[in-house]
């Protein structure tokens, strides 16, 4: 049994379901602007973060602003996103 856990989750496709890239006509429309995970996912992330044995990170190739807007309010959640 581990005394500490590191949990790393991907944002696009895991936390937020995204459409296939080829469904977009312009490259600049790809991203999570306006997208947010379901409330149940946010609650689950918050519960994972509340456990002192867990270190939880969400990683993303999306820009930092979009990820922060979607899940940046979850206390104790680490974020690693593109500039």
Backbone as a printed PyTorch tensor [residue, N CA C, xyz], in Angstrom:
tensor([[[  0.8370,  -1.1880,   0.0000],
         [  0.0000,   0.0000,   0.0000],
         [  0.8830,   1.2520,   0.0000]],

        [[  0.6130,   2.1510,  -0.9100],
         [  1.3870,   3.3900,  -1.0320],
         [  0.9350,   4.4020,   0.0140]],

        [[  1.8910,   5.1350,   0.5400],
         [  1.5360,   6.1830,   1.4960],
         [  1.1890,   7.4850,   0.7810]],

        [[  1.6620,   7.6350,  -0.4560],
         [  1.3630,   8.8150,  -1.2710],
         [  1.0510,   8.3710,  -2.6880]],

        [[  0.1850,   9.1190,  -3.3550],
         [ -0.1800,   8.8250,  -4.7380],
         [ -0.0510,  10.0900,  -5.5760]],

        [[  0.4480,   9.9200,  -6.8030],
         [  0.4550,  11.0000,  -7.7820],
         [ -0.5090,  10.5820,  -8.8820]],

        [[ -1.4850,  11.4380,  -9.1390],
         [ -2.5080,  11.1520, -10.1470],
         [ -2.4030,  12.2290, -11.2150]],

        [[ -2.1570,  11.8020, -12.4490],
         [ -2.0470,  12.7330, -13.5720],
         [ -3.1140,  12.3840, -14.5900]],

        [[ -3.9250,  13.3820, -14.9490],
         [ -5.0260,  13.1950, -15.8880],
         [ -4.8830,  14.1720, -17.0440]],

        [[ -5.2820,  13.7410, -18.2230],
         [ -5.2620,  14.6120, -19.3960],
         [ -6.5570,  15.4230, -19.4390]],

        [[ -6.4620,  16.6760, -19.8290],
         [ -7.6390,  17.5420, -19.8890],
         [ -8.5260,  17.2120, -21.0870]],

        [[ -7.9760,  17.3770, -22.2890],
         [ -8.7620,  17.1600, -23.5110],
         [ -8.9220,  15.6740, -23.7870]],

        [[-10.1540,  15.2310, -23.7970],
         [-10.4360,  13.8350, -24.0820],
         [-10.6450,  12.9960, -22.8420]],

        [[-10.2230,  13.4870, -21.6790],
         [-10.4350,  12.7570, -20.4250],
         [-11.3360,  13.5710, -19.4920]],

        [[-10.8920,  14.7750, -19.1400],
         [-11.6880,  15.6560, -18.2780],
         [-12.8070,  16.3100, -19.0860]],

        [[-12.4840,  16.7570, -20.2880],
         [-13.4460,  17.3810, -21.1960],
         [-13.4190,  16.6020, -22.5080]],

        [[-14.5720,  16.1630, -22.9700],
         [-14.6620,  15.4430, -24.2400],
         [-14.5880,  16.4630, -25.3660]],

        [[-13.6860,  16.2270, -26.2880],
         [-13.4860,  17.1530, -27.4000],
         [-13.9170,  16.4990, -28.7100]],

        [[-14.2820,  17.3470, -29.6590],
         [-14.5780,  16.8570, -31.0080],
         [-13.2740,  16.5400, -31.7180]],

        [[-13.3490,  15.6750, -32.7020],
         [-12.1650,  15.3390, -33.4790],
         [-11.6050,  16.5850, -34.1580]],

        [[-10.2900,  16.6990, -34.1900],
         [ -9.6260,  17.8620, -34.7750],
         [-10.0620,  18.0730, -36.2160]],

        [[-10.2410,  16.9940, -36.9680],
         [-10.5950,  17.1580, -38.3780],
         [-12.0300,  17.6360, -38.5930]],

        [[-12.8020,  17.7930, -37.5340],
         [-14.1580,  18.3180, -37.6880],
         [-14.1740,  19.8420, -37.7420]],

        [[-13.0260,  20.4790, -37.4750],
         [-12.9250,  21.9230, -37.5010],
         [-12.3650,  22.3950, -38.8370]],

        [[-12.8140,  23.5460, -39.2740],
         [-12.3070,  24.1020, -40.5320],
         [-11.0610,  24.9480, -40.3260]],

        [[-10.9440,  25.6030, -39.1820],
         [ -9.8140,  26.4830, -38.9150],
         [ -9.0510,  25.9810, -37.7050]],

        [[ -7.7490,  26.0430, -37.7770],
         [ -6.8860,  25.6050, -36.6770],
         [ -7.1350,  26.4140, -35.4070]],

        [[ -7.4060,  27.7120, -35.5430],
         [ -7.5490,  28.5520, -34.3500],
         [ -8.8500,  28.3120, -33.5930]],

        [[ -9.7370,  27.4810, -34.1050],
         [-10.9530,  27.1810, -33.3610],
         [-10.7780,  25.9960, -32.4350]],

        [[ -9.6360,  25.3080, -32.5390],
         [ -9.3950,  24.1590, -31.6740],
         [ -9.0280,  24.6610, -30.2910]],

        [[ -9.6350,  24.1170, -29.2870],
         [ -9.3620,  24.5200, -27.9120],
         [-10.5950,  24.2870, -27.0720]],

        [[-10.5120,  24.6620, -25.8370],
         [-11.6110,  24.3790, -24.9260],
         [-12.3430,  25.6370, -24.4920]],

        [[-12.3000,  26.6790, -25.2930],
         [-12.9920,  27.9140, -24.9480],
         [-14.4680,  27.6050, -24.7150]],

        [[-14.9440,  27.9490, -23.5440],
         [-16.3360,  27.7170, -23.2120],
         [-16.6350,  26.3070, -22.7450]],

        [[-15.6850,  25.3890, -22.8740],
         [-15.9020,  24.0150, -22.4450],
         [-15.5350,  23.8700, -20.9820]],

        [[-16.3270,  23.1290, -20.2790],
         [-16.0290,  22.8180, -18.8860],
         [-16.4630,  21.3870, -18.6350]],

        [[-15.8030,  20.7230, -17.7400],
         [-16.2040,  19.3540, -17.4260],
         [-17.5510,  19.3490, -16.7080]],

        [[-18.2330,  18.2110, -16.7410],
         [-19.4800,  18.0940, -15.9820],
         [-19.2180,  18.3070, -14.4890]],

        [[-20.2210,  18.7470, -13.7790],
         [-20.0810,  19.0100, -12.3390],
         [-19.6100,  17.7730, -11.5820]],

        [[-20.0660,  16.5970, -11.9790],
         [-19.6470,  15.3640, -11.3120],
         [-18.1370,  15.1440, -11.4380]],

        [[-17.5570,  15.5340, -12.5680],
         [-16.1120,  15.4100, -12.7670],
         [-15.3870,  16.3990, -11.8470]],

        [[-15.8850,  17.6260, -11.7540],
         [-15.2820,  18.6210, -10.8610],
         [-15.3440,  18.1560,  -9.4080]],

        [[-16.4560,  17.5800,  -9.0170],
         [-16.5960,  17.0670,  -7.6550],
         [-15.6260,  15.9200,  -7.3900]],

        [[-15.4600,  15.0520,  -8.3760],
         [-14.5180,  13.9370,  -8.2310],
         [-13.0820,  14.4390,  -8.1110]],

        [[-12.7210,  15.4280,  -8.9340],
         [-11.3860,  16.0070,  -8.8410],
         [-11.1640,  16.6500,  -7.4680]],

        [[-12.1630,  17.3630,  -6.9850],
         [-12.0570,  18.0090,  -5.6770],
         [-11.8970,  16.9630,  -4.5660]],

        [[-12.6060,  15.8590,  -4.6810],
         [-12.5000,  14.7930,  -3.6800],
         [-11.1050,  14.1680,  -3.7090]],

        [[-10.5760,  13.9300,  -4.9130],
         [ -9.2140,  13.4020,  -5.0260],
         [ -8.2030,  14.3690,  -4.4090]],

        [[ -8.3680,  15.6700,  -4.6740],
         [ -7.4500,  16.6870,  -4.1640],
         [ -7.5440,  16.8410,  -2.6540]],

        [[ -8.6970,  16.5540,  -2.0840],
         [ -8.8980,  16.7060,  -0.6450],
         [ -8.1900,  15.6170,   0.1610]],

        [[ -7.8440,  14.5190,  -0.4700],
         [ -7.1440,  13.4280,   0.2170],
         [ -5.6750,  13.8120,   0.3570]],

        [[ -5.1660,  13.9480,   1.5780],
         [ -3.7760,  14.3860,   1.7650],
         [ -2.7330,  13.4050,   1.2120]],

        [[ -3.1420,  12.1970,   0.8990],
         [ -2.2060,  11.2270,   0.3110],
         [ -2.0620,  11.4230,  -1.2030]],

        [[ -2.9330,  12.2360,  -1.7950],
         [ -2.9320,  12.4250,  -3.2460],
         [ -2.2810,  13.7390,  -3.6500]],

        [[ -1.5400,  13.6870,  -4.7390],
         [ -1.1000,  14.8760,  -5.4740],
         [ -1.7090,  14.7170,  -6.8540]],

        [[ -2.5890,  15.6480,  -7.2370],
         [ -3.3620,  15.5110,  -8.4740],
         [ -2.9780,  16.6210,  -9.4440]],

        [[ -2.6450,  16.2290, -10.6610],
         [ -2.3290,  17.1650, -11.7300],
         [ -3.1880,  16.8740, -12.9460]],

        [[ -3.5990,  17.9360, -13.6250],
         [ -4.2300,  17.8220, -14.9380],
         [ -3.2560,  18.4390, -15.9260]],

        [[ -2.9470,  17.6930, -16.9760],
         [ -2.0280,  18.1670, -18.0100],
         [ -2.8060,  18.4100, -19.2980]],

        [[ -2.3330,  19.3680, -20.0870],
         [ -3.0460,  19.6950, -21.3160],
         [ -2.1340,  20.3780, -22.3200]],

        [[ -2.3880,  20.1060, -23.5760],
         [ -1.7470,  20.8440, -24.6520],
         [ -2.5240,  22.1060, -24.9900]],

        [[ -3.6820,  22.2750, -24.3560],
         [ -4.4990,  23.4670, -24.5480],
         [ -3.8240,  24.6410, -23.8430]],

        [[ -4.2690,  25.8550, -24.1330],
         [ -3.6120,  26.9900, -23.4850],
         [ -4.0530,  27.1180, -22.0340]],

        [[ -3.1530,  27.6850, -21.2420],
         [ -3.3300,  27.7930, -19.8010],
         [ -4.6180,  28.5270, -19.4220]],

        [[ -4.9440,  29.5710, -20.1530],
         [ -6.1370,  30.3700, -19.8450],
         [ -7.4070,  29.5280, -19.9180]],

        [[ -7.5170,  28.6870, -20.9480],
         [ -8.7100,  27.8550, -21.1000],
         [ -8.8260,  26.8110, -19.9870]],

        [[ -7.7030,  26.2050, -19.6450],
         [ -7.7160,  25.1800, -18.5920],
         [ -8.0280,  25.8250, -17.2490]],

        [[ -7.4020,  26.9660, -16.9680],
         [ -7.6740,  27.7010, -15.7170],
         [ -9.1570,  28.0630, -15.6040]],

        [[ -9.7220,  28.5250, -16.6990],
         [-11.1330,  28.9190, -16.6950],
         [-12.0380,  27.7230, -16.3880]],

        [[-11.6910,  26.5630, -16.9210],
         [-12.5380,  25.3840, -16.7660],
         [-12.4120,  24.7210, -15.3990]],

        [[-11.1800,  24.6020, -14.8750],
         [-10.9940,  23.8320, -13.6310],
         [-10.0400,  24.4860, -12.6410]],

        [[ -9.6700,  25.7210, -12.8840],
         [ -8.7060,  26.4030, -12.0290],
         [ -9.1950,  26.7030, -10.6270]],

        [[-10.4740,  26.5450, -10.3870],
         [-11.0280,  26.8600,  -9.0690],
         [-11.0130,  25.6650,  -8.1090]],

        [[-10.5000,  24.5290,  -8.5450],
         [-10.4850,  23.3390,  -7.6910],
         [ -9.2480,  23.4050,  -6.7860]],

        [[ -9.4950,  23.5330,  -5.4970],
         [ -8.4250,  23.7120,  -4.5010],
         [ -7.4880,  22.4990,  -4.4940]],

        [[ -6.1940,  22.7820,  -4.5930],
         [ -5.1880,  21.7410,  -4.5050],
         [ -4.8770,  21.0350,  -5.8140]],

        [[ -5.5530,  21.4130,  -6.8940],
         [ -5.3370,  20.7760,  -8.1990],
         [ -4.1760,  21.4550,  -8.9140]],

        [[ -3.1980,  20.6640,  -9.3290],
         [ -2.0940,  21.1960, -10.1100],
         [ -2.4420,  21.2030, -11.5770]],

        [[ -2.0310,  22.2380, -12.2800],
         [ -2.3040,  22.3490, -13.7140],
         [ -0.9990,  22.5190, -14.4710]],

        [[ -0.8770,  21.7850, -15.5680],
         [  0.2590,  21.9400, -16.4650],
         [ -0.3010,  22.0580, -17.8700]],

        [[ -0.2550,  23.2730, -18.4260],
         [ -0.8360,  23.5330, -19.7450],
         [  0.1380,  24.3430, -20.5840]],

        [[ -0.1490,  24.4170, -21.8680],
         [  0.6790,  25.2050, -22.7900],
         [  0.4960,  26.6890, -22.5070]],

        [[  1.3900,  27.4900, -23.0600],
         [  1.3100,  28.9500, -22.8620],
         [  0.1340,  29.5130, -23.6040]]])
